[in-house]
């Protein structure tokens, strides 16, 4: 399964959502649920704003799509997300029966799909989404690296004052 123009277009939209999160002081991660070429749900990280540790981009997008479709199961949908999902989000993806998971950049520390716990293909789940990684990987990676570099710079400046 290779990268197609539709994957790039939807990942660009996920990157715009990630930028919204970053602009709000949240870790910049964005996600979309797409079915039959139509966006069914959008989400971006907002645990700080919502005081909800589960308000990751993927979970927000899954919730929105479930409301639009009228079902928590999304077996014909693709989830686009800028960063490799964590364990919590991968579990939600499996429970939603997402057909395809497309992510931009690897998350070596907390990513649970192909990094970290390597849950994809582990054989521990009754559903396994198709996984495509590396879509706009550089842009996705740069956005998150710049966010944390700015946070570190801000922390250093406040310590100097």
C-alpha positions as CSV (number, residue, x, y, z in Angstrom):
1,X,0.0,0.0,0.0
2,X,1.7,3.2,-1.2
3,X,1.1,6.8,-0.6
4,X,-1.4,8.3,-3.0
5,X,-2.4,12.0,-3.6
6,X,-5.5,11.7,-1.4
7,X,-3.3,10.6,1.5
8,X,-1.2,13.7,1.1
9,X,-4.2,16.0,0.8
10,X,-5.8,14.6,4.0
11,X,-2.5,14.7,5.9
12,X,-2.1,18.3,5.0
13,X,-5.5,18.9,6.6
14,X,-4.4,17.0,9.6
15,X,-1.3,19.2,9.8
16,X,-3.6,22.3,9.8
17,X,-5.5,20.8,12.7
18,X,-2.2,20.1,14.5
19,X,-1.2,23.7,14.1
20,X,-4.4,24.7,15.8
21,X,-3.5,22.6,18.7
22,X,0.0,24.1,18.8
23,X,-1.4,27.6,18.6
24,X,-3.5,26.8,21.7
25,X,-0.5,25.6,23.6
26,X,-1.4,21.9,23.2
27,X,1.0,19.3,21.7
28,X,0.5,19.8,18.0
29,X,-1.2,16.6,16.8
30,X,-4.1,16.6,14.3
31,X,-6.4,13.8,13.0
32,X,-9.1,13.2,10.5
33,X,-11.5,10.3,9.9
34,X,-12.3,9.9,6.2
35,X,-14.9,7.6,4.6
36,X,-15.6,7.4,0.9
37,X,-13.5,10.5,0.3
38,X,-15.5,12.6,2.8
39,X,-14.2,13.9,6.2
40,X,-16.5,12.5,8.9
41,X,-14.6,13.7,11.9
42,X,-11.8,16.1,12.8
43,X,-9.7,16.4,16.0
44,X,-6.7,17.9,17.5
45,X,-5.0,17.6,20.9
46,X,-6.9,19.4,23.6
47,X,-6.4,17.7,27.0
48,X,-5.2,20.9,28.6
49,X,-8.2,22.9,27.4
50,X,-10.8,20.2,28.2
51,X,-9.1,18.9,31.4
52,X,-9.5,15.5,29.8
53,X,-6.4,13.2,29.5
54,X,-8.2,11.2,26.7
55,X,-8.7,14.3,24.5
56,X,-6.0,13.3,22.0
57,X,-6.5,14.2,18.4
58,X,-7.4,10.6,17.4
59,X,-10.0,10.2,20.1
60,X,-11.6,13.6,19.3
61,X,-11.8,12.7,15.6
62,X,-13.2,9.2,16.4
63,X,-15.9,10.8,18.7
64,X,-16.8,13.3,16.0
65,X,-17.1,10.7,13.3
66,X,-19.1,8.4,15.5
67,X,-21.7,11.1,16.0
68,X,-21.8,11.9,12.3
69,X,-22.1,8.3,11.2
70,X,-24.3,7.2,14.1
71,X,-22.1,4.3,15.2
72,X,-19.0,3.8,17.2
73,X,-17.8,1.3,14.6
74,X,-16.1,2.8,11.5
75,X,-15.1,-0.2,9.4
76,X,-14.8,1.6,6.1
77,X,-12.9,4.6,7.5
78,X,-9.3,5.8,7.3
79,X,-7.8,7.7,10.2
80,X,-5.1,10.2,9.3
81,X,-3.0,11.5,12.1
82,X,0.2,13.5,12.1
83,X,2.1,11.5,14.7
84,X,2.1,7.7,15.5
85,X,-0.7,6.9,17.9
86,X,-0.1,6.1,21.6
87,X,-1.4,2.9,23.3
88,X,-4.7,4.5,24.3
89,X,-5.4,5.8,20.8
90,X,-4.4,2.6,19.1
91,X,-6.9,0.7,21.4
92,X,-9.6,3.1,20.3
93,X,-8.7,2.6,16.7
94,X,-9.0,-1.1,17.1
95,X,-12.3,-0.9,18.9
96,X,-13.7,1.4,16.2
97,X,-12.6,-1.1,13.6
98,X,-10.8,1.5,11.5
99,X,-9.9,0.0,8.2
100,X,-6.8,2.1,7.5
101,X,-4.4,4.0,9.8
102,X,-2.2,6.6,8.1
103,X,0.3,8.5,10.1
104,X,3.0,11.0,9.4
105,X,5.9,10.9,11.8
106,X,7.1,8.1,14.1
107,X,6.9,8.8,17.9
108,X,9.8,6.7,19.2
109,X,9.0,7.3,22.9
110,X,5.2,7.0,23.1
111,X,4.2,5.6,19.7
112,X,2.6,2.2,20.1
113,X,1.9,1.1,16.5
114,X,5.3,0.4,15.0
115,X,7.5,2.0,17.7
116,X,7.4,1.3,21.4
117,X,5.0,-1.6,22.0
118,X,4.7,-2.4,18.3
119,X,1.0,-3.2,18.7
120,X,0.4,-3.5,14.9
121,X,0.8,-7.0,13.9
122,X,1.3,-8.3,17.4
123,X,-1.5,-10.8,17.1
124,X,-3.1,-9.5,20.4
125,X,-6.2,-7.9,18.8
126,X,-9.2,-9.2,17.0
127,X,-8.9,-6.4,14.5
128,X,-5.9,-5.1,12.7
129,X,-6.1,-1.9,10.6
130,X,-3.9,-1.5,7.5
131,X,-1.0,0.8,8.5
132,X,0.7,3.4,6.3
133,X,3.4,5.6,7.8
134,X,5.6,8.3,6.5
135,X,3.0,10.5,4.8
136,X,4.5,14.1,5.0
137,X,6.8,12.7,7.7
138,X,9.2,15.6,7.6
139,X,6.5,18.3,8.0
140,X,4.8,16.3,10.8
141,X,8.1,15.7,12.6
142,X,9.2,19.3,12.2
143,X,6.0,20.7,13.7
144,X,6.3,18.7,16.9
145,X,10.1,19.3,17.2
146,X,9.6,23.0,16.8
147,X,6.8,23.0,19.4
148,X,9.0,21.3,22.0
149,X,12.1,23.5,21.1
150,X,10.0,26.6,21.8
151,X,8.7,25.1,25.1
152,X,12.3,24.5,26.2
153,X,13.4,28.0,25.1
154,X,10.5,29.5,27.0
155,X,11.3,27.5,30.2
156,X,15.0,28.6,30.0
157,X,14.0,32.2,29.6
158,X,11.6,32.1,32.5
159,X,14.4,30.5,34.7
160,X,16.7,33.4,33.8
161,X,14.3,36.0,34.9
